[in-house]
Structures are given as structure tokens and as C-alpha cells.
Amino acid sequence: MGGEDWENSDNRGTNAPLDSWYGIEVDSVTGRVTGIDLNRNNLKGEVPPEIQYFPHLRLLRLDYNELTDEVPSQIGLLNWRYSISVRPAVSTVRTCST
């Protein structure tokens, strides 16, 4: 998904605390990433399979970007509690963990 052409990439790839990175939400108690909101940010390419390494995500917004191919199957490994929105043709889908 690059990063060179992103509309906003504040602190991306730096040693700054994750909660100061653009589009990243972090639980203030646990420090775990709970949200990634990079919609309309000129992302290009594929959603990386490493998305599975964010098991505490409650929100993933990647819609209105230039993403290609299918959403990786690894996204199914996440324990979804709230919402995911990846493509403009698909509205936000709410799923619940069991």
C-alpha cells in the first residue's frame, strides 16, 4: 500500500507513539491498535496479509482508495466486533464475534 503518495502519512514509519500516527486509534489502557481509518488517503495496491496481526481491531476503513485484488483471506482471522469498510462499492459491513 506504499505510502509515498498518501494524502496524509503523519508519523508513519517513525518512532513516534502509534496514537500520534495519522488514522491509527490505540486503546489508552492496553496500547493496542483498535482502529485503522485511512479512507480517502490515496492508498494504492493490495491490503497486506499482515492485517491479521491486529487482532484487537474494531474498525478498519480503507474505502475510497485505489486498492487492487481481493481482500486477503487473513482478514477472516480477525475477531471483528464493530465494522469494516474497504471498497466504495461495498457499504460498511458489521460483524459480531461469537
Secondary structure by P-SEA (a helix, b strand, c coil): ccccccccccccccccccccccccccccccccccccccccccccccccccccccccccbbbbcccccccccccccccccccccccccccccbbbbbcc
